Each structure stands twice: as structure tokens, then as C-alpha cells.
Amino acid sequence: MISIGDKAPEFNLTIDGGAQFALSDAAGKNLVLYFYPKDDTPGCTKEAIGFSEQLENFNANNAVILGVSRDTVKKHDKFICKYGLHIHLISDEDGSLCEAFGTWVEKQMYGKTYMGIERATFLINSQGEIAHIWRKVKVPGHVEDVLATVTALNS
């Protein structure tokens, strides 16, 4: 399990629009890596819109925002277009990034057990270390909490 103070796992995956994004692309910046279950579902949409609306404030605090799900790049592109999102989304189709961050977990709904993405957020500092972890995230108030933590990190 990944912990605060650990070096963030290296990755190089495709984001919306078909470009590649590697951990090294965020060198010298804070990286907010948030994992969410699925594009275009109520909680995930609300979270993505929240991060998009606060993007200027995150930018002012030297932070990059990246959402991660196992949706395809094509689904990400449609999701971004439909809601006018201003953040980038990583397509982790094979689940390698979810595995590296420990967010591919056993879940339960209506008495059924299945594997899925735990809603979690990781703040990676400008040195590439895990500075803060939010697990089992509840969407209301989360973006504001992450922004306050990023702001405090820059103080």
C-alpha cells in the first residue's frame, strides 16, 4: 500500500485527446491525481466539474490536476466535451495505474461483490513524493479540501 512520503509510482499513459502524460511531465509542480470509477456518472461528473471550476486556483498553487479511470480515451473525450471540463483525464484501460496506487479494490453493492476503482485522491509534491492521500472520498467538499491542502503545501 502506498503511503505518505513514498516516491510516486512512475507512469506514462494516454490522456484525453490521445497525448501521453508521464509522471515526469509534472516535475517541479504539485500533481493532484484523483481516481474515480466511471465517466458520466453522477458523483464522478460532480467531482470532475468541481476540479474544473477550481482549475485556476490549483494553477495559482503550482498544481496539475489529472483524473484517472479505466474508461477509454474516446469516452474521456466525450465526457470532457459534454460537460466543458478543463482538466485532463488519464485512460488506465489495463488498470496498471490503479494497481500501482492501490485503488483497484473489491467493492460491494446490493449484496454483490465486484472489483472496481476506489474513489481516492493523491497529492504528489514537486519532488515526486506522496504528500497527502484521501481514501474513500465523498464528493461534497472534496475539491475544496484538496485545494486547501495544496495551498498549505505551497505556504
ABEGO torsion letter per residue (X at the ends): XBBBGBBBBBBBBBBBGGBBBBAAAABGBBBBBBBBABBGBAAAAAAAAAAAAAAAAAAAAGBBBBBBBABBAAAAAAAAAAAGBABBBBBBAAGAAAAAAGABBBBBBGGBBBBBBBBBBBBBBAAGBBABBBBGBBABGAAAAAAAAAAAAAX
